Amino acid sequence: MNETLALENLIAVVAGLAWITACTGPISLVLCAVPGSLLLAGGVSTILLPGDPRTPQLTALGAVFAFLLALPLMWVTGFAQMVGLLALAAGSFVACGWTAQRCEPPIERVPQPELDLELAAKVAFDQLALATIVAARPRGLRFDVARAVEELREARALFERSGWLEKPASYHETPPPLESPILRYGRSLGLSLERLSFASGYEPHGGEPGRERWLERRLNREAHATVLRHRDAGRPWLVCVHGYGMGTPGVDLFAFSARRLHQELGLNLLLPVLPLHGARQRRGRSGDDFLSGDFLDTVHAEAQAMWDIRRMLSWLRSTGATQIGVYGLSLGGYTTALLSCLDGGLACAIAGIPATDFARLVERVAPNRLLREVERLGFDWGALRDVLSVVSPLALEPLLPREQLSIFAGTADHLVPADQVRDLWRHWSEPRIAWYAGSHISFLREPEVRFLIEDALRVGGLVEPG
């Protein structure tokens, strides 16, 4: 065990003990025990299990609970003591990011970020995001393994017989044009917008495993999007594809800096809602069922995303749009990359912090105990990768020239590891890419990201040079 690594995690141990012993009353003791227990568990488990990528998440979650509970507990502990407790929690938060990043091995062809306090804080926010994803999904990956194994076996056989494994693009049928969507006026974040909706019409292929289960999702049958457009019909359009867990207008407009894109750069914007997100999700948090462990659902979700967005593109073109770019974040970066393989008429494609391999993401994030259990029951990771290949941007070839493709990513991203981004960059014949010294969550404040987006829009002809 690295001595420095142990010392930095002693901060969380000390913080946990301090929080647990800070309060004496029954109610305050229970409240203090929540952040205290998480901080203590995170610090101890990181020391005892060095290199486990999940243990820093406990520390990050404990630190955030500490800040959330600080105000009501201040009346019990007093101001000075609470300041000390919060200082320990903040130190633990940064230390968990430091530990998480230190344990990451170098990745070939990816710049190695310099680990400092700023980078550690950025990584800690990634650890918090990972912790909340798990905490907000008590069902996790507890799917019907026996059924999933059988579906994968049947799907792989069907996909091979149908030639889809050899030619993944042939899996995607050309959707009918979108002619008369419903448009309703609204506002969000001070912006006037239109809410677009229409009957998706997507159905999995006849005989596909999971088809009937997919069609039972009634809310998902209606497609939605947010539209911001200028009176000048000739303005270029940018399709902004949101990430996992997003899909509501306010969140999406903020994440894409829509005010700048629309008002300062003069673009029309279309923000589709991905399947199983936002108003298309039947229960729980937005996107929960997209990567629930029922991987045929994941295939159908991404296939429907292609179907719906291509229908929206047909509507834009029918209204006179001639220049359309696409820009996606995280899961939306994956979707953007896949869309560039099915629509060659796009002016540019910008894949931001893009995931590229769902199977590898699950193997990284899922608890080791659960992974061992599904493998014991016969879960075939090779079959999974074959089945997912029909919606993989690494299995299809882009239809756009290299000059119209762009990527940005964090060198210390802990939600979408940089090797996934590097693989897409290689598959795309190494187009322009902006690596920033930051995490998945920090992209909004990274100057390299803004520069690359605007450069890609200029190269694509969506904004004027200068």
N, C-alpha and C positions, 0 to 999 in steps of 0.2 A: 504494500500500500504506500503510495506516494505521501511523504510526510506533509507537504504543503497542502495536498488534497484533503488530508485528514484535518489539518488545522482550520482550513476555511469552512469545513462543515461542522466544526465545533461551535461556530457562531450559532447555527440553528439549534444545536443541542442546548447551549446556554440560554438562547432565546426561549426555547420550549419550556425549560425548567422555570425560567423567570415568569413566564406567563401563567404557568400552572400554579405557582406559589404566590402570585400577586394578589389574589382575591380570597376572602375568607367567608363571605356570606354565601348561602346556598345557591342563589340565582347567579350572582356574579362569578362564583366558582365554576358553575357549569359553563358560563359564557367564556371565561378565561381558558377553560379546558379545551375548547374547540381549536383555537389557533395554537395553543400550547402543545396539545397532543400531536397535531399535524407537523409542527415545526420539529418537535422532538423525534417523531417517527422518521421524518425526512432526513434529519441530520444523522441519526443513528444508522438507518438503513443504507445511507450513502457511504458511510464509513465502513460498515460491515460487508456491503455488497458493491464494491467499487466497480464502475463501468456499467452498471445496470442503468439504461437510459430512462427508466420510469421513476426512480427514487427521487430525483430533484423536483418532480412534479408535486410531491407531497409538501415540500418546503415552500414552493411558490404558492400553493393553495393556502397553506397556513399563514403566510405573510399577508396575503390579501384579506383573509378573515380577520387578522389582527387589525388592519386598518379599518375594516367595516365595523368592527365592534368597539373601536377606540372611543368614540364619542359617548355612548351610554356608559361605558366602564370608567370613564374619566371621573365621574361623580363618586365612584367608590375608591379608586386608587389615588386620586389627586392628579393635578396637572403635571407636576414634575416627574412623578413615577411613570405616568403614561408616556411622556416624551421619551424616557429611557427605554420603555418597552417597545415603542414604535421604532426607535433607533435600532434596537436589536432585530426587529422584524424586517426592517429595510435592509440591514446588513445581511440577514439570512437570504433575502430575496436575491440580492446581487450575487451572493456566494453560490446560490443554486445554479444561476446562469453560468458563473465562472466554472463550476464543476462540470456542468453538462457540456460546455464547449471544450473544456480541456480533455474530456474523454473521447471526443470525436477524432477519428484518424484522418490524416490528410487524404484528399481525393484527387486522383490523377486529372490533370488539365483544369483544375479549379484553383484559383488563387487562395492562398492560405491567409485567413484574416489574422490581424494582430490582436491578441486577447488583452483587453484593457477593461476598466470599469464600465465604460459606456457600452461596449459590446456585450459584456456580461449582463448588464441590465436589459438589453434588447433580447438576449437569449432567454432570460428569465420570463419575459412576457410570452415567449413561445411555450415555455414549460407550463405556464399558467393556462394557456389556451389548450394544450394537450390534456391538462388535468380537468378542465371544465368539460371538454368533449366526453371524457370517460365518466365524470361525475353526473353529467346531465343525461347520460344514457345508461340507466341501470340495467337495461336489457343487454347492452353491449353487443357481443357477437353470439349471444345465446340463441342461435337459430336451431332448427331441426336438422341436425347434422346428417342423419340417415337420409332424409329427403334431399338435402343439398348434394350429398354424394351421388345419389341416383340421378338427380337432374343434370349434374355435371357430366356424368357418364353418357347419358342420353344426348345431351346437347353436343358434346364433342363428336359423337358418332354422326349426328345429323349434320353438323357444320362441315364435317369432312366429306360426307356423301354429297352435300350441296355445292361443294367447291369453295365455300366461304373461307376456309383456312388457307387455301392456296391464293385466293383473290378476295381479301377482306372487304374491299370496296363494293363488291357485288352483293354483300349482305344488305346494303343500304338501298332501299327502293327510292325512286324519285317521287317526292310527294306532289299532290296536285297544287296548282297555284292558289294563293290566298287572295280572295277577291273582295270580300266585304266584311272586314272585322268590325266588331263593336268598339266604338271609341267614346270614352266618357272623360269630361274635363275634371281636373283636380289640382291640388297644390301639395308640395312637400318641400321642406327646407327653404321656403320662400320662393320656390320656382313654380311657374305655371307648367302644367304637363297634361298629357292625355294618357288614360289607362286603356290599353288595348286588350281585347280578349276575343277568342274564337274557339270553336270546337276543333281540337287537335286532329282527330281522325286517325291517329297512329294506332296500329295494332301489330303485335309481334307476328312473325311468320306462322302460318298454319302448322300445327304439330310441334312448335317450339315448347320445350319444357318451361313451365312457369307462365305460359300465355294466359290461362284463365285467371290465375291469381293477379296478374298485372291488370287485366281488363276490369277486375272488380274495384279498382281504385277510381272511384267516380270523380272525385275532385281533380284528379290528375288528367282527366279527359279534356279539361278546358285549359287552353294555353293563355298565358298572360304576358304582358310587357308594359314597360313605361316608355312613353314617347315624349321627347322634347324636340320641337322643330320650329324653325324660323318661318316667317311669311314667304321668304324667297324659296321657292320649290327647288331651285337649282343647287342649293347648298349640299356639300358632301355629307354623308352619313357615317357615323361610327357606331357599330354594334358592340355594346359593352356587356360581357358575359360574366356574371357574378361568381363568387366562390362558394364553397361548401358552407352550409348553415346560413347563408344570406338569402336574398330573394324578396326583400321588402323594400319599397321605394326609398324610404329615408336612409337605410343602411347602404343600399347600392349607390345612390346618388353621392353620398359622402365618400365611399370607398374609391369611386372613380373620379373624384374631384369634378363632378359634373358641371358645376357652375363655371369653372374655368374652361372646360372643353366646349361648353355650349355658348357662353356669353363672350368670353375673351377670344377663343379661337374660332368661334362662329360655326361650330359643327351642329348638325342635327344628330340627336342621339336616340338610339333604340336599346332598351335594357330588358332583354327577355328574362322571364322567370324559368329556371330550369325545372324539369320534372321533379316531383317530390319535395319542392321547396315553396316557401311562402304560402300563398293561397292554394297551392296544389298539394299540400301535405295534409293528411287526414288526422294526424294526432302528433303529440310531442313537439319537439323542436324542429325547425325548418331543416330539411335534408336528412333527418335521422335514418330514414329507410333507404337512402341512396347507397350506403355502404354498411348495411346491417348484417352481412354474412350470407344473405340470399343473393349470390352473385349473378344469377340469371336476372334478378331485378336490376342489378347494376348495369348489365348489358342492355336491358330494355330501356332503362332510364337514359343512358347515353345515346342509344339509337333514337329514342323519341326526341331528345334534345336536337339531334341532327335534323330530324323530320320537321320539328316545329320551327327552328331557326331558318331552315331553307324555305319554308313557306313564308315566313316573315320577310326574308330577302326578296321573294317573288313579289310580295306586296309593295315593298319599297321601290323595286324596279318598275312596277306598273304605275306608280305615281310620278315617275320621271327621274328617279335617282340613277345616276350613272357612275358615281364614285362612292363605293362602300368599303370601309375598312372594318376590321373586327379586332377587339382588344379584350382579353380575358384575364382573370385573376385566379390563381390556384386551381381549383376544379374548373373554373372558367378558362384558365390557360390551357388545360387539357382539352376542353371542348373547342376552344379556338384552334388549337393545333389540329384536331381531328377535322374540323370544318374546312380548314385549308386544303385537306385532301379530297374534299367532295365538291367544292365550289371554286373553280378556277377564275371566276370573274371578280374576285375581291381585289381591292387596291392595295391592301396590306393586311398582315396578320401579326399581332403583337401578343406573344404568350408571356404573361407575367407570372412569376413564381409558380411555374406550371408543374403539377403532378404529371407523371407519364406512365406509371406502373402501379395499378391498384393493388396487385398481389403483394408487391414488396412493401407498400405502405402498411398493409394489414399485418404482415410479418413483423414489421418494426414496432407498431403501436400496440398490437394485441398482447395481453398478458401471456407469459411463457406457459403457465399452467393450461390456459385455454388452447394454445397452439398444440401442446403435447396431446391434449384430449382429442382434438379434431383429427389429428394425424393418427392417433390410436384407432379411431373409428373409421379410418380408410379415406380421409379427405385427400384428394389427389391434386397437389399443387401444380403439377405439369398440365393436367387436364384443365385446371382453372386458367392457367396462362394461355392455353390454346383457345379456350372459349372467349376470354377477354380480348384476344387479338383482333376480333372483328370490329371492336370499337377502340383500338389502340392507335394513337398517332405514331407509335414506333413501328407499326406493322403496315401502315399505308404510306404512300408517297405523296408529298405535298404537290399541289397543282400550280402553286405560285413560284415564280423565280426566286432565287436566293435573296436578291436585293429587296424583295418585298416582305421578307420574313425577319422578325426581330424577337429577341428574348431578353428578359431581365430577371435576375434572381439574387438571393442573398447567399453569401459564402458561409454564413452561420445559421442557415435555416434549419430548424429542428422539426418543422411540420412536413415540409417537402425537402428531403435531403438533396444537397447539390448534385449528387451523382445522377439523380433522375433528370434534372435540368440539363446536365452535361450530355446525357444520352440523347435527348431531343436535339440539342445543338449539333451533335455529330450526325444524327440522322438527317438533319436539314442541311448538311454540307457546310457547317460552321458559318452561319450568317452573323450579322451584327448581334452582339450580346453585351449587356451591361451587368457586371458582377459588382455588387455593393457589399461593403463590410457591415452586414446587418442580418436580421432574422426575417422570418416570414411576416411577422406583424409590423415590422419597422419600415416596410416599403414606402409608406405614405410620406415619410420625412427624409427619404434618401434623394439627394440631388441628382444622382446618376439615373434614377428612374425617370424623373421628369424630363431630363435631357434626351434620353433614348426615345421616350414616347413621342415627343415633339419632333425629333429627327425622323422617326419612322413615319409620322403623319406627313412631313414635308416630302420625303422620298416617295410616298404613296400618292402624292398630289392632293391630299385632303386639306392642307393648309399651305399658304403662300410662303416661299422662302424668305428668310430674313428675320 
